[in-house]
Amino acid sequence: MKKVLLTLLILLLPLFTIMAASDNTENLANYYEEAMNTTQSVERAKVIDVIYDNTKEVRENVPIESDFRVQHLELEITSGSHKGETYKIQNQIQMAMPFKIICQKNDRILVQTDISSKDEITNLIIYDRDRSSILYFCLISFIALILLIGRWKGLKSLVSLLITVSLIFFVFIPLITRGYSPLLTAFFICVFATFTTLFLVAGVNKKSLSAILGTLSGTICAMIFAIIAGRLAQLTGLGNEEAQMLAYIPQHSDINYQSLLFAGIAIGALGAVMDTALSISSAMSEIVSTNENISIKQLRKSGMNIGRDIIGSMSNTLILAYTSTNIPLILLLVLFNTQLKDVMNLDVIASEILRASAGSIGLILTIPLTVFIRTLFEKSDRSAKQK
């Protein structure tokens, strides 16, 4: 009898394991569902008074990793439904942390609040510093300068930028969360953004159409290169912490993170590729308007010469932009004497190398493609005139 029971237990053990795993997955999903729908909010606040502060005490015999300080603060909520309410909180500070927040009177901060079903704040902690004012100043300065110097074209550039940003936040992101392919969605976003931007900035003409076709050709080349190289390198798309955190959310476990990486490469390269295509198409159009008798061969040669001048600066722009975002990581690897082969094979570094190289390749190929397309349009115009 014991042998029979033992045999049944062994046979049923895998089933129990599967059921337990299923329950854990369901519990995890419920946990994230509750966490994402929790009644928490981040509000602005002002430090009215620092009631107690021991952050300036000298503790020579306390190791910094064990040095914990505290502040007692009186805050006033300055946004949200609880605006005007005052609270006293404790700000605990670990002195070893480089991102610690030590408050002073009149500091503007962000606080995370837990709201009860009776619309009362049950818990309040310091979230971060309130940098809204300086950020708004930066944005207003950018808008003012582009309107002052660019005037009407500057306004059209702002409108096109707003459309592009809206496409990313209100179309691209929602479609991905609903299970659509990131790569396919990114392609349609690039197409729509390219048409909208270049028609707004350059008008509806042969010049802008040449730039559009050149931009899309270069972007497709960048996408194809990224897909082939990325899959051969077996990149996961989970090289950074944000993607890894996203992967742990069960509700979005079906996102193709490798495809998301390729989509980001395409969108990242679009701006530089578009700029290159429009510069070449615009320059070639000016050459034709100045010298209508220029030969097709000479026009093509002039376009390529212009493109070669652009390659150096634009490639540097892409490489420096991608490198600058990873300077802390590169510095960390250097300080720990990590070997080059080990660094290059890290998923995060390999992804950035692919991002920079794919974007640069798309940009370089945009030059001959745009020259070829603009030359075809010029040939077509001359043939139509001769008839």
N, C-alpha and C positions, 0 to 999 in steps of 0.2 A: 504493500500500500504506500509506504514511504517513497519507494522508487517511482511509483506512478505519479504521486504528487510532485516529486522533484522534477520528473520529466515534463509535466504540465507547466511547472513554474519556469523551466528553461525555455519552453516553446512560447510561453506568453510574455517573457521578459522583453523581447524586441517590440511587441505591441504596446506594452506599458511605456517603454522608452519613447516611442513615436507619439503616444498620447500626451506624455509629459512635455515633450518638445513642442507639440501643437499648442498645449495650454500655455507654455512659456511665451511662445510667439504671439498668441492671442492677448496674453496679459501685457506683453511689451507694446503691442499695437494700441491697447486700451490706455496704457500709460502715456504714450506720445499723443494720443487723441485728447486726453485730459490736459496734458501739458500745453498743447497748442491752443486749446480753448479755455485756458484758465483766465480768471478775472484779474489779471495783472495789467498794470499800465505803467508807462514811464512818463513822469511829469517833470516840469521845470520847478526849481526851488531856489530860494535865496537863503544864505546863512545869515541869520539875524544876530546871533551871538555865539561866541565860543565860551561855554560855561566852564569847562575844564579841559586842560591840554598838558600832557606830559611828554610831548614829542621832542621838546628841546632839552630835556634832562640829559645830563652826561652820565653814561653807564659804562665805565671803562672795563669792568670785569664781566660784562655780559656779551657773549658772542653775538654777532649781528644776526645769525640765523635763528637765534633764540630770543631776539629782542622784539617784544610786542608792546606797542604803545596804544593809547586810547584818547579819544576826544569826546566830550559831551557837547553836542551842538543843539542849538535851537533854530529850526528851519521854518520858513514860510513857503507854502505851495503857491506857485505863481501861474499855474496853468491847470486846465481840466476842471472837472465838476467840483473839486475840493479847493479851488483857488481861494487864497486868503486865509486858509486854516494854518495854524502853527503847531509844530510838533517838536518834542525833544527826543533825540536819538543818540545812540552810541556809535561812534566811528572807530572800529578796531583796525589797527595798522600794523602790518608786519614790516619792519624796517628793512629787511633784506630784499623785499619786492621792489623792482625798479619802477613799476607802474602804480605804486601806492598813491593814494589821494589824501593829502593833508590840507584841511580846509582852514580858511581865515574868514574873518568877518566880512560880509558883503560879497563873498564868492558866489558865483552862479553855478549851480550843479544840477544834475539829473538824478532823480530818485525813483526807485522801483517800488510801487505800492501794490499791496494785496487788498482787494476790495471784497467785503463780505456781501451776503445777499441783501443786507439792509443798507447797502451803499455806504458802508463805513470803512475807513482804512484800518486794517487789523495789523499790518506789518509794513515797515518802511525802511529801506536800506539805500545807501548811496550807490548809484549806478555808474556815473561817470561825470566828468565836467561838462558844463553847458558851453559848447563852442559855437552856438548858432549865430551869434552876432558877427563874429569874424568871418564865418563861412558865408553869411549873407553879404557881407562887405566884399568878399572876393568875387562872388557871383555878380553883384551889381557893378563892380569895377570892370569885369570882363564884358558885360553887356553894354556898359556905357562906352568903353573904348571901341568895341566892334561897330557900334552905331555911329560914333564920332568919326572914325577913320573910314569905315566901310560904307557909311550912309545907306543908300537904298540897297545896295548889294549886301551890306552888313546885316540889314534887317532880313533879307531873304535867306542869308546864311543861318541866322538865328532860328527862323521858322523851320528850315530844313533840319537843323540840329534838334529842335523840339520834336519834330516828327520822328526822327531816327530814335531818340531816347524813348519816346512813347511806344514805338514799335517793339523795342526790347522789353520794356517793363510791362506793357499792357497786352502784348500779343505773344512774343517769344516765350517769356517766363510762364504765363498761364497755360499755353499749349503744351509745354514740357511737363508741367505738373499734372496735366490731364492724360499723359501717356503718349503724346505725339513724338515722332522722331526728332531729336535735337538738330541733327545734321540737315534733314529736309526742311525743317522749319527755319533754320538759319539761312539756307539758300534763298527761300522766298523772301525773308526779311532783307537780305542783301539786295535782291532784285528790286524790291519796292523802294528801299532806301536810296538806291543808286538812281533810279528814274526820278524820284521826287527831288532829291538834292540837286542833281545836275540840270534838270529842267527848270527848277526854281532859280538856281544861280546863273546859269548860262543861257536860259531861254530854250524854246523849242526850235532847234535848227540842226544843220549837219554837224556843226562843231560839237554840240552837246550829245547828239546821237552817236558820234564817233567815240566820244569819251565814255558814254554808257556801255557801248559794246566792248570797248577796250577794258573797262573796269570789270565787267562781268567775266570776260575771258581770263583776265589775270586772277580774279578771285577763284574761279573754277579750277584753274591750274594749282593755286595754293591749296585748295581743298583736296584735290586728287593726290597731290604730293603728300599732304598730311595724313590722309587715309592709308596710303600704301606704306609710307615710312613708319607711321604709328603702329600699324598692325604687324609689320615685320619686326619692330622693336618690342612688340607685346606690351605696349603701354596700357595701363588700366584706366587712366583718367582720374585716379584716386591719389594722385601724388601730393596734394595739399590737404591741410587739416579740414578745410571747409567742405570739400568733396567727401572726405571720410566721415564727417559728422552727418552729412546728408544721407550717406549710404546706410546709416544706422536707423533711419526713420522707416518703419515697416510700410507706411502708406505710400512711400515713394521708392520702394525697393526695385521697381521695374524700370527705373530710369537707366538708360544706356550711358554710363559715365565715359566710356571711350568715345562714343559719338558726341557727347557733350564737350569733350576736349577738342575734337575736330571742329565743332560748331564755333567754339570760342576763338579758335585760330582764324577761321574764316571772317568772323565779325571783327576781330582785332586787326586783320590785314586790310579790311575794306577801306578805311580812311586814307591810308597811305597810297593804296592802289588807285583810289578815286582821284586823289590829288595829282598823282603822276599822269594819269590818263587825260585829265582835263588840261593840265599844263602843256602836254605835247599837242593835243588837239587844238587848243587855243593858239599856240605858237605857230602851228602849221597853217591855221586859218589866216593869221595875220600875215604870214609870208605870201600866201596866195593873193590876199587883198592888196598887198603892196606891189607885188609883181605877178600879174595875171598870166604872163607869158613864160613863167618858170616851167621847166620840163618836169615831168612826173618823176624821172630818175633823180633830178636835183632836189625836188621836194622831199622825196623819200630819204635822200642822204641828209638833208637838213634836219628832218624829223629825228633821225637816228642820232645825229650829233647832239641835238637838244636832249634827247633821252639819256645819252651817255653822261652828260653833265649832271643830270638829275640822280643817276644811280648811286653815286657816292654819298651824297648828303641824305637821301631818303633811306638807303640801307642802314646808314649810321643811326638815323632816327629810330628805325624799328629795333635794331639790336640794342641801342642804349635804353630805349623804353622798356624792353623786356628784361634787360639785365638789372636796371635800377630797382625793379620791384623785388629782386631776390638778393640784393646786396647784404642784408643781415645774414641770410642763410650761407652765402658764399664766404662771408667773413668768419662765421662760426666754423665752417669746414676747414678754412685755412688755419685758424687758431688751434684746431685739434689735429693739425698735420695730416689731414685725410689725403690719400693718394689720388691722383688725377683719374685713374681708371675707376676708382671707387666712387668718386664724385659724379662722373659722367653717367654711371649706371644707376644712380639714384633715380627713382621714378619722377620726382619733382624736377630735378635738373634736366633729365632727358626730355621731359615734356616741354620745358622752356627752350631747350635747344631746338626741338622740333618746331615750336611756335615761331621762333625767330627765323629759322632757316626757311620754313614754308612761306611765311609772310614775305621774306626777302626774295625768294624765288618767284612768287606770284607778282611782286612788284617789278622785278627785272623782265619777266616775260610780258608784262603789260606794255612795255615800251615798243618792241617790234610789232606786237599785235595791234596796238593803237595806230602806229604809223601805217601799217598795212591797211587797216580799215579806213583811215582818213584818206589814204591814197586812192582806194577803190571809189570812195565817194567823189573825189575830184575827177577821176577818170570818167565816172558816170555823168557828171555835170558837163564835162567837155564834149562827150559823145552826144548828149542831148542838145547842146548848143549847135553842134555841127549839122545836126539833122534839121 
